[in-house]
Amino acid sequence: MVETEQGSSEPKVKMSGGLNSLNSVSKKIQIRTKKKILGVVREQYLRSDIPCRSELCFESCQKGSNAVKSSEKVNLLPADTLHYLIPLTDVVAKYLDILETSVFKGLIFVQTVVNAVQQKKLKDYRRICSYVRDPAKSSVFFPNEFFTDTYLYRQTNESISSWTTRMVHKAGAWFYQHLGGQKPIVFISEDPNILEQLSTLSKNFNPETIQVLTLEEYLGLYSTDPSVLEMYEAMASSGDGEGNEMKDYSEYLRADMLEAGLKSGRMVSGLLNVNKYLSNREAYVTQSKAGKDSVYSGSDILIVGGINRNRAVHGDRVVVEMLPRSEWQTKTTALVKTEEEKEEGKTEAPEREWKKDTDTVMPTGKIVGMMERNWRRYIATVPSVDMDAMERSTGRKVLVCPFDRRIPKIRVQTSQLKKLQGQRVVVQIDSWPVNSTYPQGHIVKSLGKIGDLETEIDSILVENNIEVTPFSEGILNELPGIETVHDWRPDSAESTGRKDLRDILIMSIDPKGCEDVDDAISIRRLPNGGPIELGVHIADVTHFVPVDSLTDLEARKRATTVYLADRRYDMLPGVLSAHLCSLLGSVERYAMSVLWELHPTTFKVKKVWYGKTIIKSSYKLCYEDAQDIIDGKSSNEMKEKIQELSILSKADLKDKFEELKTTLELLTEVTSQWQHNRESAGALNLESTEVQFEFKESSLDGIKPKAHLAIHETVAECMIMANHWVARKISQEFPLFSLLRLHPAPKQENFEQLINCAKSKGWTITTKSNKELASSLDTCIDQTDPTVNFLLRSLATYAMVQAEYFSTGSVSQENWNHYGLALDKYTHFTSPIRRYADVIVHRLLMAAVSKADWWDGKNTREENLFDNEQLKELCQHINERNRAAQVAQRMSSLLFQTLFFI
């Protein structure tokens, strides 16, 4: 759905109340749906108290304004800049990269421009939001369309462009007059018609006080950085193509032709995925939409060759026209020796042949339309050339090679070829003309020398679109100061409303050095031969992070903590992640708990309780120490390793250690049975290889595989069950807008390598269901070669589809199941410090508990929940951020392995 503003009528009524008078304005909006265009009249009110947010304001309007909360930390337009700058829509839409350089300061983004950018490209709108929040930019958003002094009514027969230009000019003129002429106003546009209209509107002002410039003129007057002007020249010429170079690419079809093709079934739409090993020859389109009766529904579409890919880039959402069946081809499956190598017995060759799967012909097509470009910033390198070539290339275009092999080379213009040799650079694609072999782009910035650690880390972050800016002052002001956290104590009134678990043995079990302790576990036998009580206790992050607070919005944007080999970038500020929310040993903390009552011998769940608790963790254990206790190490051996034991007297040590050991043994017994029950239902026990990096001060000291301990599975089983039971609770109470996690069954063709590998050993793998797959893997055991067993389970892991978050209102219930865990409902509840999905689930759980206990008169908290559409969009964002964090982690691990061995 697209909204288009059509104009406004004169004010209909005036309302008086409090200090301000509000004018009512009717606005005509066109809402464009898939089927038709609807005309809607909306009413808005004009205010008289909108602040200018300038340090030069002698009326102090931003201080006395009701529009700005007294506690809100906002940027102000600086007093020390030469002028205030107002860019028009065409400049913001095309040259935002340039506006983000250090040349620009004191920008006013007027609402009229921001609204237009938002309709064109949501990503750029979000960049503007980040821009005005950045204190270094000293720039503001100005809601001119809600301000009495700057709102203009559209004249009869006036075009939208003319009206919006008048609105922007009026805002600039108001700023100049409101500030008493202390600061000149500069308008920037590249559109000749807009420039002419702005000049006409400014004729009554001194040319030195209100200026109208093109971006090129502005950079020529005020920029001392030649690279910024070079970036402008590259971006301005990006749509020019390459002159006499002609390719066989074709123009994209019109939107109405694409829609007709999709309805008829001749065309399908989907996401383009390029084969990174054959990026010039092979790509696939994963379908998102096919015609109702399309025979291609559910199948990937093969795209062979660059001509059929038709200027589409990996990640673009495209429309594909199907080729006749006689032209369908097979996909590439393996790299094999050439016939010459086989005959001569060679083991290496400069070029290998790719083997085609001759048995399976895939639906094949060509790209004829573009639904959505997914261009982002790419890491690239400038290829090495000789010195003479460098001199000849000065000021000319050069092809840079993206780090991601799925992205084509990008032609950029630069006069700094010598300087950029051996550097990692950030490149943005601007266009891909139909007559150009390569896309056209520009260099945004250089990150540094190839091989430098910080340069490579920055490259990983940029490549995965991960922002690592510090938490803002406004966010930190919402939270207790870091200097006060050690004196923090639970509030007595808050504690009264929570179940008090401070007197029972609760322990956390985490990796060594873990600071952000999300979870803790308790287990005990209730008196008189009663049931077993097992509890999972999770940090109550939502107590400290109110809905839509600045901290909440930032956590929502980041979505996850990013872990790299030598560092991490937190989702929440350290005062929460490492202190107030971290379930550290021997300190009182707020928690959200799930408590089960279990049968004393079968360990089946008899009853479950969910709610807010207050706990005091008795032990902060690492995995290795917990495993040592289970394996029989003595209290004297463990005393020096576990802080809570080290302070005990000899008499107390014996009793406390025995209590801890008994607790761990009972926990292991219960979770082993739970795990057995799941595996009997088809849960998969798969393999993956992870390495652990050991650092000595700031240098890498060693690499070793992560040891797998039985206690890992014990803790994991507790978390799996907590996530499962919370998923059951929230989906029962809110079946249309709960956040769950699904893991779909893999496509059968994904198992081909696994089946063939097992077949070579004489084994048979059945993959019709997760239960049959699990049973098959259990029978494929080579007693003499454990590597084979590991390899088979690794191949099964590679066949899996990635699990994703979803809103229950957008997926039918029969598809909610988690294939790998063999559970009908699953979510993430146990790590709210590092995953925003868990924060949402905590709010859902509390609302579900309140709703179930409606008779107690408590607020159900449903007003803090997202509806299905909002949650669906948020799940897509979280899934994207999670994938980026996982890729960044793998790239970081590979980087450090490379640095260690070279």
N, C-alpha and C positions, 0 to 999 in steps of 0.2 A: 504494500500500500504506500502511495506517495502523496504527500500533501503539498499543494501549490497555493501560495497566497495570491489572491486576486485583487485585493484592495479593501478600502474601508469607507464607510459612510460617515456623515457628520455625527456628532455625539447626540444620543437620544435623551439621556437623563443625567442629572447630576445628583450625587449622593453626598451627604455631609455626615461626618462622624468622627469624633476625636479631633485630632489636629489637622486632618487633611481632607481635601475635597477630591472625590474620584469621579472622573468623566467616563461614562460608558460609551464604548466604541464597538460598532458591529463590523466584523471582518468576514469577508466572503472567502471561503476556502474550497478549493477543488481537491477531492480525495479520489485518486486514481486507483482503482482495484483492477484485478485481472480481467474482469468482464466489462466494466463500464466506469464512467467518470461521474462522481456524485458531487453536487453543489451543496455546501453546508455553510450556514451563517453562524459564526461564533461571536460571543460578546466578551470583550476584555475591558479592563478599567485602567485609566491613565492616572499615574501618581504625580504628586508635586514634590516628593521628598527623595528623589533619586540622587545619590551623592556623585560628585565628580571624581573623587578618589585621587586628588592631586595634592602634593605637598605645598603647592603655591596657593591653595584655596584660603582666602582671607575670611570667608564666611563659615569656615569649618563645617561644611555641609556633611562631610563623611563622618564626623564625630557625633552630630546630633541626629543623624538619619535613623529612622525606624527600619530602613532597608538593610542596615548592617547590624548584626548582633554585636552587643558590646564585647562578647568574649571571642569574636571571630577575628582571626589574624588574616588581614588582606593586604595585597600589594598596593602601593600608592605610586602614582606617576611622579618621577623624580623632579627635583628643582634644578639639578645640575646638568640636564640635557639641553642641547641646542634648540630643540623643538619637540612637539608632540606629533606623532606620525599616525595617519589613518589610512590603512591599505584598503583598496576596494576588492570586491569579490574575485575578480579575475586574477589579481596578484596573489591573494591568499590561496586560491585554488591551485595555481600552477607553480608558484615560487615560494611555498612555505619553507622548503629547505634553506632558502636564502634568508628569509626572515628569522630563522632560528640561529643564524650566525651572530657573532659578537658585535657586528656592525650596528645591529638594531637594538634600541632601548627606548622605552617610553612610547610603546605602541598602544593605540586605543582600538580594540576590536569592537566595533559597534554591532548591536544585535542584528540589524538588517543584513550585514555581511555574514555573520556567523550562521544565521538561519539558512542563508543560501548555500553556504559551504556544507552544512549538515545534510541538506537535501541531496547534494551532489555526491558526497563521500564521507561516510561516518567516521572513517579512520582519521581524516584530516580534522574533523570536528573535535575528536578526542585529543588530537595533538594541540589544538588551540586551547582546550581546557587545561592541559598540562602546562602550556606556555604561560598562561596568565597566573597559574599557581606558583611558578618558579620565581623566587625572590630576586634572582640575578637578572631577570628580564625587566623588572620594574614596569610591567605592562598590565592593562586592565581590560575587563569586559564592561561595556557600557550599554545598558538596556534602553536604547533610545526609543524603542517602540512602545514602552510603557511609561514614558515621561511626558508630561503635559507640555513642557517647553520645547521638546524636540520632535514631537509627533506631527506629521503633516498628512492631510487627507488627500486621497487620490483624486485628481481632477477628471472631469468628464473626458472620455476618449484618450486619456493619458496612458502611455504604455507602462508596463511593469518596470522596465529598465529605467525609464525616465523618472518614475516615481521613487524607486529605491535610491537612485543617484541623488535626488533632492533630499531624501531622508538622511543619507550619509553626510551630505554637505551641511544640512541644518545642524547635525550633531557637532560637526567641527566648528561651525560658526558659534554655536552656543558655548563651547569650551573656551574659545578665544575671548568672547565677551564676558563670560562668567568669571574668568581669571583676570579680568581687567587688562587684557592685552599683554600680560607678562611673558607669554610664551607663544611663538609662531606655531601655526598648524600647517602640516604638509599632507596633502592628499597624494596617493600613488595609485596609478592605474596604467595599464598597457592598451586599453581599448580607446581608439581615436574618438569615438562618439562620446564616451564617458568623459574623456579629457576635455573635449570641447564644451560639454554641458557644465562641467565643474568650473571651467574658466569663465564661462558666461555668468554663472551664479556668484563668482568671486569678484566680479568687476567693481563692486562697490567697496571692496576692501583693498588696503595697501598691498601690493604684490609681495612685499617683504614679510607681511604678517600672515597671509593665507596663500600658500603656494600650491601649484598643481604641477606634478612632475611624473615622468615615466620612471620605472624602476631603474632603467639604464642611466637616466640623467641623475637620479638620486645617488646611485653608486659612484658615478663619476665625480660628483661634488663632495660626497661625505665619506667614501670608503678609501682607506689607505691599504687595504689588503687586496693584492692583485688576484689572489685565488678566488675571492668572492665574485669579482667581475668576470673571471674566467668561468665560474660555475654558471653565472647568468647567461653568458654567451652560449655555453653548451646546452642549457635548458631552452633558451629561446630558439635555437636552431635544431632542436631535437626532432621536429616533425618534417624536416626538409628532405629526408631520404638521402640517397647517395648519388644523385645526379643521373648519370647514364647507366648505372647498374640496374639490371632488370632481372627479376626472379619470377618463378611461376606461381607465386602466391596469388590468392584470389581475395577480392573484397568480401567482407562478411555480409551475409544476407540481412535484409531488413527485419525488424522485430516482428512484423505481422506475418512474414514468410516463415520465420522460425516457429512462431506459435502454431501456425497451420501444420507445419511439418511434425511438431511434437504431438499434436492432436491426432494426426493421421497414422502415427507410428513409424513414418519414414525416418524420423529423427529421434534422438534421445539426448538428454542433457546429463551432465555429471562433472565430476572433478578429475582433472588431468593429472595422472601420475606417470612421471618419466622414469624409465629404467636407467638407474645411475650407471650401470655397466655398459649400456648401449644407448647413451643419451642422444646420439645423432640419428638412431635408427628405429627405436622402439619406445612406445608409450602406451598407456592404458587409460581409458575413461571409466571410472567407477560411477555407475548410474545413480542419479538422484530422482530422475523422472523419465518415464517412458510412456508411450501411448497406452490406453487402457487395455487394448488387445494386442499389444506389441509382443512379438515372438522373442524379442531380445531382453525382456524384463528379467532382472536379476543377474544378468551376465555382464562381465567386463567387456568393453569394446577395445579391440586392438587398433592402434594407430601406427602405421608403418611409414617411416621416412619423414623428413622435414617438410616436404611439400604438403602431405596430408595433414601434418600438424598445424600448418598454416598460421605461423607466428604466435601460437599459444605457448605459454610458459608454465612450467610445473606449478601446480596449485591453482591455476585458473579454472573457473567454472565455465564450461563450454557446451556448445550444441554440436552434435555429430550427425552427419548424414550417412546412413548405412550404404555400403557398397553392395553390388550384386553378389550372391553366394558364390558365383564362379571366381570372384576376386578375393574371397576370404583367405586368410593366411594362418600359419601356425606361429606360436610364440617360441622364443629362444629359451632353452632350458639349461644348457651346460657349455662350458668351455672345454674343447677337446683338441687333441693333437691333429695336425694336418696329416694328409696321407704321406707326404714326403718325410715327416718326422718319424712316422711309424716304420717306414721302410728303412731309414737310416739309423733308427734307434736313438734319436736325439731326445734330450730331456728338456731343452730350452730352445726357444725360437723367438725372433723379434715380433712375430704376430701369430696368434692362434686363431682357429676357426671356431665359430659359435655353432653349436649343434641345434638344429630345429627339432621340435617335437612333431614328428611326422604323423602321429596318431590322432592328435586333437586339433581340429581346425576351429579357430575362434571367429566370432562375429567381428568384422573389420569395417572401419569407416574412415571418413575424413571430416575434419573440423570446418564447419561453415558459419559458425556464429559464436559470439562471445557474450556470455551472460554477466560475468563479473571477473575483472582482473584482480589478481591477488599479488600484484607486485609489491615488494617490500624493499628494504635496504639489504644489499648483498655485500659480503666480504669478497674482495677480488685482489688480484696481483697484476702489476704491469709487467708484461713479458720482457725479458732481457733482449736488448738490441745493441748493435755496435755504436760507437760514438758518432760516426758520420750519420747514421740513421737517426740518432737522437737530434742532431742539429737540423736535419731535414724535417723532422716531425714537430719541431717547435711551433706551437700554436695550431697544430693540425689534430686530426682525429686518430685515435689509436684503439686497438681492441684490447680489453682487459679480460682476464680469465677468472670467473667466479670460483670461489672455494667449493661451492656446491656443484658437483659435476652435472646435475640435472638442469642447471641453468645455462643457457647459451652464452657465448662471448658477447660482451656489451661494448659498443663503440662509444667512446667518450672523447671529448675535446680537452686538451691540456697543453699548457706551455711549460709545464714543470716535469717533463719526462725524466730528466736527469735526477731530479730530487726524489722522484717517486720510485726509482729503481730499487728493488729489494724491500719495498714497503707493503704492508697490508693497508688497503684503502677501502673505504665504504662507498658503494656505488648505488645510485638509484636509477631505475629505468624510467624514462619519460614517455617514450612512444616506440612503436614499431611500424614504420610506413610499409605499405604493401610492396614497394619496389626496393626494399632494403633487405639484404641478407641477414643482418643482425639488428637487434633492438638498439635504439639510441638512448643514451643516458648521460649522467654527469657524476663527477666525483664529489662526494659530500665532504669527506675529510680523510686524512691519513691517520692511521692508528699507531704506526711505528714500524720498527724493523722486524722483518720475518725472523722467527726463532726466539725473539725476546719473550720471556714468560708473560709479562703483563700485556704485551701486544697480543699474544695468542689467546690469553684469557678474555681480553676485550673483544677479540674476533669471535670467540665462541658465544659471548653474550649478545653481540650485535646480530650474528647469524641466526640466533634463536629468538630475537626480538625481546630480550630480557632487560628490563630497566633496573638499575641498581642505585638509584638516587637515594640520598639519606632521607630519613623520615622528617617531615616538615615540623617547624616550630609549633604550628597549630595542633598537630597530632600529639607531640610531646607534652603540650600544655594540658591536654585532656587527661593525662596519666600522672600518677604519683612520681615525684622526682626520684632519680636513681639513688640519691643519697639517703632516701627515707625507707627504702625497701627492707633493710635489715631490721627496722623497728616496726614493720607492719604487723598488725594483729587483726584477727577477724572481728568484725563489728558484732556487738552483742545482739542487736536487734535482728541482723541478718542471720546469725547463728541459730536463733530461736526457731526460725522457719525451716531449718535443715535437720536431717537425720544425723545424729552425732555418732561418728564412728571412730573417734579419737582414741578409744581405749582398746581397740582390737588390732591384731598384728596385720599391718599392711606393708607391702614391699613393692619397690619398683625394680625391674630387671631390664637393663639397657646396655648398649655398647659402652666400652670404656671411654671416659671423657665426655659423656653426653651431658649437656646442660639443659636442653629443652625437654624435660621429662613430662610427656603427655599422660602416661598411664601408670597405674599401680594395681596390684592384685591382692586379694585376701581370700583365705579359705580356712574354714574351721568346722569341726563337728559340733552341732548344737547339743545342749545337755540332755541327759536321760535317754541316750540312744536314739536321739532325734535325727532329722536329716542333716545333710552337709549344706553349709551356706558358702557359696562361692561368689565373690564380688569382683567386678572390674570397675575401677574408679578413674575417671577421666577429668583432666583439668577443666574447670568451669570458666572458660575464656569469655563466654557471653556475659558473665557478671561484670567484667571490666570493659567490654566492648559493646556499648549500646547500639541498637539498630540505626544505621545511617549517620553515625558519628563519623568524624574525619578518620579515626582509626579504622572503623568498619569499612568505609569506602576505599581506603588505601589497601586494606587486606583483600577486599573483593577484587580490586584491580590486579594485585599481584597473584592472588589465588593459591599460591604455594610457596613454601620455602625452597630455595634452589641450593642443592648440595653439589659442590665441586670437590675435586680431590684434596685441595688444600684450604678451602674456605667455604663459607655458606652465606647466602643472602636471605635474611629472615623475612617472613610474611608479616610478622608483628614486631614492634619495637622490643629491644632487649629487656627493658624493664618488666615486660610481660613474659616474653618467651623464656628468659633465663632466670626469672625471679618470681614475680607474683603468681604466675600461672604454672610454674614448674613445680612438680610434686617432689620436692627435694626431701631428703631424710631428716627426721626430727623437727620439722616445722609444720605448723598448721596451715592448711590450704582448703579453699573451696573446691568442691568436685561435683561432677555429675556421675551417678553410680547406677549400675545394673547389678541387682542381687538376685541370685537364683537359690531356691531351696531344692536340693537334689536327693533322690532316693539313696539311702546309705550304702547300697551294694550295687545297684544297676546304674547309678549316676544319672538317671533320667530326670528331666526337669519336672518338678511338681508345682512350683509357683515361681513367679518372677515379679520383682519390684523395680520401678524406675523412679529416680528423683534426685533432688539436690541434697548433698551431704557436706559435712565438714570432716576432714580426715587429718591424721598426723602419721605420715609414713615412718615405719619403724626402721626400715633398711633401704638404702640406695645401693643395689647390687649391680655388678656387671655380669654379663652372660658367663664369662669364664669362672668367676667365683661361685656363682650359683651352681654351675655344673660340677665344680670341684666338691662342693658340699654334698651333692647327690651321690657323687662317685665315692664318697667315704673319707675325704680328708678330715683331719681332726680339728678340734676347736683351736688348739694352739697354732696349727698351721694357718688357719684362716683369720686368726685374731689380728695379725699385722696387716692383712689385706683389706679388711672390712672396718671402716671407721667406727661404726656403731658398736662393734665388738671390742675394739681396741681400748675403750675407756672403761670396760667392765672389770670388776674384781674377779678373782679366780672362781669364787663360789657362784657368783651371778653368771659368769661366762658359761659354765657348764649347763645351767638350766636354760639360759637364753639360746645357746647354740643348739641344744637338743630340740627346743621348741621350733626354731627356724628350720632345722633339718627335717623334722616331722612334717612341717607345713609344706616344704618343697616336695617331699616324697608323695604326700597326698595329692598335691596339685598335679604332679606328673602322672599319677595313677588315673585321676579323673580325666585329664585332657587326652591321655592315650586312648581311653575308651571312646571319647567324643570323636577323636580323629579316625579311629577304626570304623565308627558308625558312618562317618561321611565317606570314607574311602569305599566302604561296602556299597554305598549308594552311587558311586561313580566319580568321587573326587579324584583329581589327578595329582600325583606326586612327581613333579617335573624337576628338571635340572637347569641350572644356569651357572656360568662361571663369573665370579667377581673377584677382584683383587683388592688388597688393602695396602695403602701407602703409609710408610713410616717416616715421620719427619723428625729431624734433629735440629732444633732451633728453626732456622728458616730454610734449611736445605733438605732435599730428599735423601733419606738414609737407606731405604730398602723397599722392596715390593714382595708381597707374598699373597698366596690365595687366602681368601677368607675361610677360616675353619668353620665347618658345619657341626654344631652341637645339638644334642637332643633337647636342651633347654630352649633353643630357638623355636622348635616346633611346639613346645609346651606353652610359651608365651603367645605365639602366633594363634594357637587354637583358642585361647581365652579371648583374644581380640576378634577373631572370626565369629565366635559365638555372640559376643556383645554386639557386633555389627549386624549380625543376622536377626537377633531378637529386637533390636531397635528398629530395624527395617520392617519387621512384622508389625510393631506397634504403630509407627507413624503412617504406614500405608493403610492400616486398618482404619485409623481415624481420619486421614486425609488422602483418600484414594485418587484424587484428581490433581494434587500438587505436592506430592512428597518427592524428595530427592533420593533416588536409589541408584544402584550401580549394577549394570548388566554386563554379562560376558557371553556374547553369542557363540553358537557352535561354529567352528571353522568350516570353510568350504572343503569339500572332499578332495579337490585337486591339491590342496595345501599339504596333504599327507603323502603325496607321491614319493618324495625322497625317503621318507620314513619307511614306507611299505617296501620300496626297492632295497633299501639297506638291510632290513630284516630278512627279506627274501634271499639275499646273498648268503645269509647264515642258516637258511633253511627254516626260518620262522615265518609265521603268518600273523599279520597285524590286522585287526578288525576295527574300523573307525566309524561305524554307524551311530554310535552314541558314546558319551563320555564313560559310561560304565564298561562298555565293551573295549574301549581303548585302554582304560586302566587295567582291565583283566589281561588284555593281550600283552601289555608292557611287563606285567608281573611274571609272565611265562617266558619272556625273552631274556634269559639270564645266562651269561657266559661265566661259569665259575672260574675259568682260568684267565680271563681278560676283563677286568672291571671297566676298562676304557670303552668297550663296546656297549656296556650297559649305560654308561654316562652319555655316549654318543646318541643312542636311541632316544633317551629321554630329552636330550637337548634338541634333537630334530622335532620331537613332539612339541617342545616349547616354541620353536620357530614357526610351527604351523598354526599356532594360536592367533586369534584376533584380539586386538587390544580391548580391555574392558573400558567402559565409559559411564559417566554419570548421565542420568536422564530424569525428566519429570514424568511422574506416573500418568499424568493426564495426556501425554503425547505418545505413549506406547501401550499397546494392548497387553492385558495382564498375562496372557500365556507366554509373552516374550520377556518377562521380567527376570527370568532365572539366570543364575551364574553358572556357566558350563564348567569352569575349572574347579569350583568349590562344591559343586553338586548341591546347591541351595536354591530354593524357589524365590527367596527375597534376600537382598544383600544391600548394604550401604556402607558408608564410612562415618564412624562416630568417634573413633578412638584417638585421633590426632588433630585436635582443633588448633593447636599451637602452630602447626605447619601446613594445614590444609583448610582452605576456606569452605570446602564442601562440608566438612565436619561441623563448622560453625553453624551453617544452615540447618544441619540435622539436629544439633543441640536445641535450636529454637523450635524446630518442628516437634521434637520429643517433649519439651516442656509444655508446648501448646496442646499436644496430644494428651499428656497427663492431666492438665487442667481441664480439658474437654471431657475426659472420662470421669473426672471428679467434679462435674458441673454443680452438684448439689452443695459443695462446700462454699459456694459464692465467690470463688476466686476468679480473676480475669483470665479468660482463655488464651490471651496473647495472640489470637489469630490475626489481629491487625498488623502484626510484625512479620507476617509471612508473605511470600511471593505467590502470585497466582500462576496458573499453568504456563501461560505465554512468557511471563517474566522469568520464571524458573527455567523454562526450556532454553531461552536465550542465554541465561547465566550459566547453565550447564555446558553449553557450547563453548563459552569463554573459558570456563574452568578446564574442560577437556583439552583445549588448545594450549593453555598455559602449562598443564601437566605434561603434555607431550614435549613441549619445548624444554621444560626442566629435565625430563628424562634424557632427551637427546644431548643437552648441554652436559649432563653428568657423564654420559658415555664418552663424549668428545673430550672432556677434561681428563678422564681416566686414560684414554688413548694418548693424549698429549703428554702426560707424565710418564707413561710407559716409554714413549719415544725419547723424552728428555733423559730418562734414566739410562737407557741402553746406548745412547750415542756419545 
